[in-house]
Amino acid sequence: MLTWILLAVAGCALLVLVLAVRAVLVRLPALRRAVLALQRRQAQVEALATQAQRLQSRVEALERSLAEGERRRTLARPGRPG
């Protein structure tokens, strides 16, 4: 009798394990698609970050250029207040 009880408990545990594994395996394709989407998004973010750095460099160069132009105009008009 004890043998049957142990077999029933082991069978139930095995059934629960199989059902849990099945639930995970069913979700794997969706998880794979989600991972691929996240990787594409990460690549987009990295490209945008690179572009933002380039734009920041251009803005800084333009600011320096404008400051230099202002300084030259001020020096070109010594009699007028800047």
Backbone as XML, in Angstrom:
<?xml version="1.0"?>
<chain id="A" units="angstrom">
  <residue number="1" name="MET">
    <atom name="N" x="0.818" y="-1.189" z="0.000"/>
    <atom name="CA" x="0.000" y="0.000" z="0.000"/>
    <atom name="C" x="0.869" y="1.263" z="0.000"/>
  </residue>
  <residue number="2" name="LEU">
    <atom name="N" x="1.903" y="1.262" z="0.811"/>
    <atom name="CA" x="2.801" y="2.409" z="0.872"/>
    <atom name="C" x="3.455" y="2.641" z="-0.493"/>
  </residue>
  <residue number="3" name="THR">
    <atom name="N" x="3.748" y="1.583" z="-1.200"/>
    <atom name="CA" x="4.359" y="1.691" z="-2.514"/>
    <atom name="C" x="3.437" y="2.435" z="-3.470"/>
  </residue>
  <residue number="4" name="TRP">
    <atom name="N" x="2.152" y="2.118" z="-3.429"/>
    <atom name="CA" x="1.194" y="2.795" z="-4.311"/>
    <atom name="C" x="1.071" y="4.276" z="-3.978"/>
  </residue>
  <residue number="5" name="ILE">
    <atom name="N" x="1.097" y="4.594" z="-2.710"/>
    <atom name="CA" x="1.014" y="5.998" z="-2.297"/>
    <atom name="C" x="2.243" y="6.756" z="-2.803"/>
  </residue>
  <residue number="6" name="LEU">
    <atom name="N" x="3.417" y="6.164" z="-2.637"/>
    <atom name="CA" x="4.646" y="6.819" z="-3.107"/>
    <atom name="C" x="4.641" y="6.966" z="-4.630"/>
  </residue>
  <residue number="7" name="LEU">
    <atom name="N" x="4.164" y="5.956" z="-5.332"/>
    <atom name="CA" x="4.062" y="6.058" z="-6.786"/>
    <atom name="C" x="3.079" y="7.141" z="-7.198"/>
  </residue>
  <residue number="8" name="ALA">
    <atom name="N" x="1.981" y="7.283" z="-6.487"/>
    <atom name="CA" x="0.990" y="8.312" z="-6.811"/>
    <atom name="C" x="1.568" y="9.710" z="-6.570"/>
  </residue>
  <residue number="9" name="VAL">
    <atom name="N" x="2.267" y="9.885" z="-5.460"/>
    <atom name="CA" x="2.883" y="11.179" z="-5.155"/>
    <atom name="C" x="3.947" y="11.504" z="-6.196"/>
  </residue>
  <residue number="10" name="ALA">
    <atom name="N" x="4.780" y="10.534" z="-6.539"/>
    <atom name="CA" x="5.817" y="10.757" z="-7.550"/>
    <atom name="C" x="5.173" y="11.054" z="-8.906"/>
  </residue>
  <residue number="11" name="GLY">
    <atom name="N" x="4.098" y="10.346" z="-9.242"/>
    <atom name="CA" x="3.400" y="10.591" z="-10.502"/>
    <atom name="C" x="2.802" y="11.988" z="-10.553"/>
  </residue>
  <residue number="12" name="CYS">
    <atom name="N" x="2.197" y="12.432" z="-9.456"/>
    <atom name="CA" x="1.638" y="13.794" z="-9.401"/>
    <atom name="C" x="2.744" y="14.842" z="-9.519"/>
  </residue>
  <residue number="13" name="ALA">
    <atom name="N" x="3.846" y="14.622" z="-8.840"/>
    <atom name="CA" x="4.963" y="15.570" z="-8.922"/>
    <atom name="C" x="5.506" y="15.623" z="-10.345"/>
  </residue>
  <residue number="14" name="LEU">
    <atom name="N" x="5.604" y="14.465" z="-10.977"/>
    <atom name="CA" x="6.082" y="14.427" z="-12.352"/>
    <atom name="C" x="5.106" y="15.131" z="-13.290"/>
  </residue>
  <residue number="15" name="LEU">
    <atom name="N" x="3.826" y="14.954" z="-13.067"/>
    <atom name="CA" x="2.818" y="15.619" z="-13.885"/>
    <atom name="C" x="2.899" y="17.136" z="-13.730"/>
  </residue>
  <residue number="16" name="VAL">
    <atom name="N" x="3.064" y="17.617" z="-12.513"/>
    <atom name="CA" x="3.195" y="19.055" z="-12.270"/>
    <atom name="C" x="4.448" y="19.593" z="-12.956"/>
  </residue>
  <residue number="17" name="LEU">
    <atom name="N" x="5.543" y="18.847" z="-12.871"/>
    <atom name="CA" x="6.781" y="19.266" z="-13.516"/>
    <atom name="C" x="6.606" y="19.338" z="-15.036"/>
  </residue>
  <residue number="18" name="VAL">
    <atom name="N" x="5.972" y="18.338" z="-15.626"/>
    <atom name="CA" x="5.757" y="18.326" z="-17.070"/>
    <atom name="C" x="4.893" y="19.508" z="-17.485"/>
  </residue>
  <residue number="19" name="LEU">
    <atom name="N" x="3.842" y="19.808" z="-16.736"/>
    <atom name="CA" x="2.971" y="20.930" z="-17.065"/>
    <atom name="C" x="3.720" y="22.266" z="-16.958"/>
  </residue>
  <residue number="20" name="ALA">
    <atom name="N" x="4.575" y="22.397" z="-15.960"/>
    <atom name="CA" x="5.349" y="23.631" z="-15.803"/>
    <atom name="C" x="6.339" y="23.797" z="-16.957"/>
  </residue>
  <residue number="21" name="VAL">
    <atom name="N" x="7.009" y="22.728" z="-17.330"/>
    <atom name="CA" x="7.967" y="22.781" z="-18.433"/>
    <atom name="C" x="7.242" y="23.096" z="-19.732"/>
  </residue>
  <residue number="22" name="ARG">
    <atom name="N" x="6.084" y="22.508" z="-19.938"/>
    <atom name="CA" x="5.300" y="22.764" z="-21.142"/>
    <atom name="C" x="4.918" y="24.245" z="-21.228"/>
  </residue>
  <residue number="23" name="ALA">
    <atom name="N" x="4.502" y="24.831" z="-20.098"/>
    <atom name="CA" x="4.116" y="26.245" z="-20.092"/>
    <atom name="C" x="5.301" y="27.135" z="-20.493"/>
  </residue>
  <residue number="24" name="VAL">
    <atom name="N" x="6.475" y="26.781" z="-20.024"/>
    <atom name="CA" x="7.668" y="27.567" z="-20.377"/>
    <atom name="C" x="8.011" y="27.383" z="-21.856"/>
  </residue>
  <residue number="25" name="LEU">
    <atom name="N" x="7.948" y="26.154" z="-22.330"/>
    <atom name="CA" x="8.281" y="25.881" z="-23.728"/>
    <atom name="C" x="7.307" y="26.544" z="-24.683"/>
  </residue>
  <residue number="26" name="VAL">
    <atom name="N" x="6.060" y="26.671" z="-24.291"/>
    <atom name="CA" x="5.065" y="27.327" z="-25.137"/>
    <atom name="C" x="5.392" y="28.809" z="-25.288"/>
  </residue>
  <residue number="27" name="ARG">
    <atom name="N" x="5.950" y="29.410" z="-24.264"/>
    <atom name="CA" x="6.253" y="30.843" z="-24.294"/>
    <atom name="C" x="7.589" y="31.187" z="-24.950"/>
  </residue>
  <residue number="28" name="LEU">
    <atom name="N" x="8.406" y="30.215" z="-25.232"/>
    <atom name="CA" x="9.734" y="30.492" z="-25.781"/>
    <atom name="C" x="9.702" y="31.265" z="-27.104"/>
  </residue>
  <residue number="29" name="PRO">
    <atom name="N" x="8.865" y="30.942" z="-28.077"/>
    <atom name="CA" x="8.870" y="31.723" z="-29.321"/>
    <atom name="C" x="8.544" y="33.205" z="-29.093"/>
  </residue>
  <residue number="30" name="ALA">
    <atom name="N" x="7.580" y="33.476" z="-28.225"/>
    <atom name="CA" x="7.238" y="34.875" z="-27.934"/>
    <atom name="C" x="8.406" y="35.577" z="-27.235"/>
  </residue>
  <residue number="31" name="LEU">
    <atom name="N" x="9.060" y="34.864" z="-26.342"/>
    <atom name="CA" x="10.216" y="35.452" z="-25.660"/>
    <atom name="C" x="11.352" y="35.717" z="-26.648"/>
  </residue>
  <residue number="32" name="ARG">
    <atom name="N" x="11.533" y="34.819" z="-27.597"/>
    <atom name="CA" x="12.578" y="35.017" z="-28.609"/>
    <atom name="C" x="12.274" y="36.256" z="-29.452"/>
  </residue>
  <residue number="33" name="ARG">
    <atom name="N" x="11.014" y="36.409" z="-29.854"/>
    <atom name="CA" x="10.631" y="37.599" z="-30.628"/>
    <atom name="C" x="10.851" y="38.861" z="-29.813"/>
  </residue>
  <residue number="34" name="ALA">
    <atom name="N" x="10.529" y="38.801" z="-28.533"/>
    <atom name="CA" x="10.727" y="39.975" z="-27.675"/>
    <atom name="C" x="12.207" y="40.316" z="-27.550"/>
  </residue>
  <residue number="35" name="VAL">
    <atom name="N" x="13.045" y="39.305" z="-27.422"/>
    <atom name="CA" x="14.494" y="39.544" z="-27.325"/>
    <atom name="C" x="15.016" y="40.168" z="-28.611"/>
  </residue>
  <residue number="36" name="LEU">
    <atom name="N" x="14.569" y="39.657" z="-29.758"/>
    <atom name="CA" x="15.012" y="40.220" z="-31.037"/>
    <atom name="C" x="14.550" y="41.668" z="-31.184"/>
  </residue>
  <residue number="37" name="ALA">
    <atom name="N" x="13.321" y="41.954" z="-30.757"/>
    <atom name="CA" x="12.823" y="43.334" z="-30.826"/>
    <atom name="C" x="13.649" y="44.248" z="-29.928"/>
  </residue>
  <residue number="38" name="LEU">
    <atom name="N" x="13.998" y="43.761" z="-28.750"/>
    <atom name="CA" x="14.822" y="44.570" z="-27.837"/>
    <atom name="C" x="16.220" y="44.799" z="-28.405"/>
  </residue>
  <residue number="39" name="GLN">
    <atom name="N" x="16.767" y="43.803" z="-29.073"/>
    <atom name="CA" x="18.086" y="43.973" z="-29.674"/>
    <atom name="C" x="18.036" y="44.994" z="-30.807"/>
  </residue>
  <residue number="40" name="ARG">
    <atom name="N" x="16.966" y="44.953" z="-31.613"/>
    <atom name="CA" x="16.825" y="45.967" z="-32.670"/>
    <atom name="C" x="16.692" y="47.352" z="-32.050"/>
  </residue>
  <residue number="41" name="ARG">
    <atom name="N" x="15.910" y="47.451" z="-30.989"/>
    <atom name="CA" x="15.727" y="48.745" z="-30.328"/>
    <atom name="C" x="17.041" y="49.246" z="-29.750"/>
  </residue>
  <residue number="42" name="GLN">
    <atom name="N" x="17.836" y="48.334" z="-29.201"/>
    <atom name="CA" x="19.138" y="48.720" z="-28.652"/>
    <atom name="C" x="20.044" y="49.258" z="-29.754"/>
  </residue>
  <residue number="43" name="ALA">
    <atom name="N" x="20.018" y="48.628" z="-30.914"/>
    <atom name="CA" x="20.828" y="49.111" z="-32.035"/>
    <atom name="C" x="20.367" y="50.502" z="-32.461"/>
  </residue>
  <residue number="44" name="GLN">
    <atom name="N" x="19.059" y="50.721" z="-32.465"/>
    <atom name="CA" x="18.540" y="52.045" z="-32.809"/>
    <atom name="C" x="18.993" y="53.087" z="-31.789"/>
  </residue>
  <residue number="45" name="VAL">
    <atom name="N" x="18.949" y="52.726" z="-30.526"/>
    <atom name="CA" x="19.364" y="53.656" z="-29.466"/>
    <atom name="C" x="20.844" y="54.003" z="-29.607"/>
  </residue>
  <residue number="46" name="GLU">
    <atom name="N" x="21.655" y="52.996" z="-29.903"/>
    <atom name="CA" x="23.089" y="53.261" z="-30.065"/>
    <atom name="C" x="23.345" y="54.172" z="-31.264"/>
  </residue>
  <residue number="47" name="ALA">
    <atom name="N" x="22.604" y="53.949" z="-32.351"/>
    <atom name="CA" x="22.766" y="54.810" z="-33.527"/>
    <atom name="C" x="22.331" y="56.238" z="-33.203"/>
  </residue>
  <residue number="48" name="LEU">
    <atom name="N" x="21.236" y="56.380" z="-32.476"/>
    <atom name="CA" x="20.776" y="57.716" z="-32.103"/>
    <atom name="C" x="21.758" y="58.398" z="-31.143"/>
  </residue>
  <residue number="49" name="ALA">
    <atom name="N" x="22.359" y="57.625" z="-30.262"/>
    <atom name="CA" x="23.337" y="58.204" z="-29.337"/>
    <atom name="C" x="24.552" y="58.716" z="-30.106"/>
  </residue>
  <residue number="50" name="THR">
    <atom name="N" x="24.996" y="57.951" z="-31.098"/>
    <atom name="CA" x="26.119" y="58.392" z="-31.928"/>
    <atom name="C" x="25.752" y="59.669" z="-32.685"/>
  </residue>
  <residue number="51" name="GLN">
    <atom name="N" x="24.554" y="59.684" z="-33.243"/>
    <atom name="CA" x="24.099" y="60.869" z="-33.970"/>
    <atom name="C" x="23.991" y="62.072" z="-33.036"/>
  </residue>
  <residue number="52" name="ALA">
    <atom name="N" x="23.522" y="61.849" z="-31.821"/>
    <atom name="CA" x="23.406" y="62.944" z="-30.855"/>
    <atom name="C" x="24.783" y="63.495" z="-30.494"/>
  </residue>
  <residue number="53" name="GLN">
    <atom name="N" x="25.768" y="62.621" z="-30.367"/>
    <atom name="CA" x="27.123" y="63.087" z="-30.073"/>
    <atom name="C" x="27.668" y="63.933" z="-31.212"/>
  </residue>
  <residue number="54" name="ARG">
    <atom name="N" x="27.406" y="63.489" z="-32.459"/>
    <atom name="CA" x="27.857" y="64.280" z="-33.607"/>
    <atom name="C" x="27.185" y="65.649" z="-33.624"/>
  </residue>
  <residue number="55" name="LEU">
    <atom name="N" x="25.886" y="65.660" z="-33.381"/>
    <atom name="CA" x="25.164" y="66.930" z="-33.366"/>
    <atom name="C" x="25.664" y="67.841" z="-32.249"/>
  </residue>
  <residue number="56" name="GLN">
    <atom name="N" x="25.965" y="67.263" z="-31.098"/>
    <atom name="CA" x="26.488" y="68.054" z="-29.989"/>
    <atom name="C" x="27.821" y="68.677" z="-30.372"/>
  </residue>
  <residue number="57" name="SER">
    <atom name="N" x="28.658" y="67.916" z="-31.057"/>
    <atom name="CA" x="29.949" y="68.451" z="-31.510"/>
    <atom name="C" x="29.735" y="69.599" z="-32.489"/>
  </residue>
  <residue number="58" name="ARG">
    <atom name="N" x="28.775" y="69.436" z="-33.393"/>
    <atom name="CA" x="28.493" y="70.499" z="-34.353"/>
    <atom name="C" x="27.971" y="71.747" z="-33.655"/>
  </residue>
  <residue number="59" name="VAL">
    <atom name="N" x="27.107" y="71.561" z="-32.658"/>
    <atom name="CA" x="26.582" y="72.712" z="-31.910"/>
    <atom name="C" x="27.708" y="73.442" z="-31.204"/>
  </residue>
  <residue number="60" name="GLU">
    <atom name="N" x="28.598" y="72.694" z="-30.584"/>
    <atom name="CA" x="29.720" y="73.321" z="-29.891"/>
    <atom name="C" x="30.617" y="74.074" z="-30.871"/>
  </residue>
  <residue number="61" name="ALA">
    <atom name="N" x="30.843" y="73.489" z="-32.054"/>
    <atom name="CA" x="31.663" y="74.168" z="-33.054"/>
    <atom name="C" x="30.983" y="75.445" z="-33.528"/>
  </residue>
  <residue number="62" name="LEU">
    <atom name="N" x="29.678" y="75.392" z="-33.731"/>
    <atom name="CA" x="28.947" y="76.597" z="-34.146"/>
    <atom name="C" x="28.972" y="77.664" z="-33.055"/>
  </residue>
  <residue number="63" name="GLU">
    <atom name="N" x="28.858" y="77.244" z="-31.817"/>
    <atom name="CA" x="28.918" y="78.214" z="-30.713"/>
    <atom name="C" x="30.286" y="78.886" z="-30.667"/>
  </residue>
  <residue number="64" name="ARG">
    <atom name="N" x="31.346" y="78.092" z="-30.874"/>
    <atom name="CA" x="32.693" y="78.682" z="-30.883"/>
    <atom name="C" x="32.841" y="79.645" z="-32.057"/>
  </residue>
  <residue number="65" name="SER">
    <atom name="N" x="32.287" y="79.239" z="-33.201"/>
    <atom name="CA" x="32.368" y="80.081" z="-34.381"/>
    <atom name="C" x="31.618" y="81.393" z="-34.172"/>
  </residue>
  <residue number="66" name="LEU">
    <atom name="N" x="30.444" y="81.316" z="-33.585"/>
    <atom name="CA" x="29.669" y="82.532" z="-33.306"/>
    <atom name="C" x="30.382" y="83.425" z="-32.297"/>
  </residue>
  <residue number="67" name="ALA">
    <atom name="N" x="30.963" y="82.811" z="-31.287"/>
    <atom name="CA" x="31.693" y="83.597" z="-30.293"/>
    <atom name="C" x="32.894" y="84.280" z="-30.931"/>
  </residue>
  <residue number="68" name="GLU">
    <atom name="N" x="33.574" y="83.580" z="-31.814"/>
    <atom name="CA" x="34.722" y="84.167" z="-32.511"/>
    <atom name="C" x="34.266" y="85.308" z="-33.404"/>
  </residue>
  <residue number="69" name="GLY">
    <atom name="N" x="33.140" y="85.123" z="-34.095"/>
    <atom name="CA" x="32.609" y="86.188" z="-34.943"/>
    <atom name="C" x="32.227" y="87.415" z="-34.141"/>
  </residue>
  <residue number="70" name="GLU">
    <atom name="N" x="31.624" y="87.220" z="-33.001"/>
    <atom name="CA" x="31.266" y="88.343" z="-32.123"/>
    <atom name="C" x="32.524" y="89.068" z="-31.654"/>
  </residue>
  <residue number="71" name="ARG">
    <atom name="N" x="33.542" y="88.304" z="-31.302"/>
    <atom name="CA" x="34.789" y="88.915" z="-30.833"/>
    <atom name="C" x="35.431" y="89.737" z="-31.957"/>
  </residue>
  <residue number="72" name="ARG">
    <atom name="N" x="35.402" y="89.201" z="-33.173"/>
    <atom name="CA" x="35.988" y="89.927" z="-34.304"/>
    <atom name="C" x="35.205" y="91.203" z="-34.597"/>
  </residue>
  <residue number="73" name="ARG">
    <atom name="N" x="33.885" y="91.132" z="-34.520"/>
    <atom name="CA" x="33.083" y="92.337" z="-34.757"/>
    <atom name="C" x="33.357" y="93.392" z="-33.698"/>
  </residue>
  <residue number="74" name="THR">
    <atom name="N" x="33.507" y="92.953" z="-32.474"/>
    <atom name="CA" x="33.796" y="93.895" z="-31.394"/>
    <atom name="C" x="35.156" y="94.550" z="-31.612"/>
  </residue>
  <residue number="75" name="LEU">
    <atom name="N" x="36.132" y="93.772" z="-32.039"/>
    <atom name="CA" x="37.461" y="94.307" z="-32.285"/>
    <atom name="C" x="37.470" y="95.197" z="-33.521"/>
  </residue>
  <residue number="76" name="ALA">
    <atom name="N" x="36.601" y="94.953" z="-34.494"/>
    <atom name="CA" x="36.569" y="95.744" z="-35.720"/>
    <atom name="C" x="35.935" y="97.108" z="-35.467"/>
  </residue>
  <residue number="77" name="ARG">
    <atom name="N" x="35.165" y="97.275" z="-34.432"/>
    <atom name="CA" x="34.490" y="98.551" z="-34.121"/>
    <atom name="C" x="35.010" y="99.060" z="-32.766"/>
  </residue>
  <residue number="78" name="PRO">
    <atom name="N" x="36.187" y="99.591" z="-32.748"/>
    <atom name="CA" x="36.738" y="100.003" z="-31.456"/>
    <atom name="C" x="36.026" y="101.194" z="-30.840"/>
  </residue>
  <residue number="79" name="GLY">
    <atom name="N" x="35.404" y="102.042" z="-31.637"/>
    <atom name="CA" x="34.774" y="103.241" z="-31.085"/>
    <atom name="C" x="33.369" y="102.999" z="-30.532"/>
  </residue>
  <residue number="80" name="ARG">
    <atom name="N" x="32.760" y="101.864" z="-30.872"/>
    <atom name="CA" x="31.394" y="101.595" z="-30.447"/>
    <atom name="C" x="31.359" y="100.616" z="-29.298"/>
  </residue>
  <residue number="81" name="PRO">
    <atom name="N" x="30.447" y="100.827" z="-28.378"/>
    <atom name="CA" x="30.341" y="99.847" z="-27.280"/>
    <atom name="C" x="29.723" y="98.554" z="-27.794"/>
  </residue>
  <residue number="82" name="GLY">
    <atom name="N" x="30.185" y="97.434" z="-27.302"/>
    <atom name="CA" x="29.732" y="96.130" z="-27.762"/>
    <atom name="C" x="28.599" y="95.664" z="-27.006"/>
  </residue>
</chain>
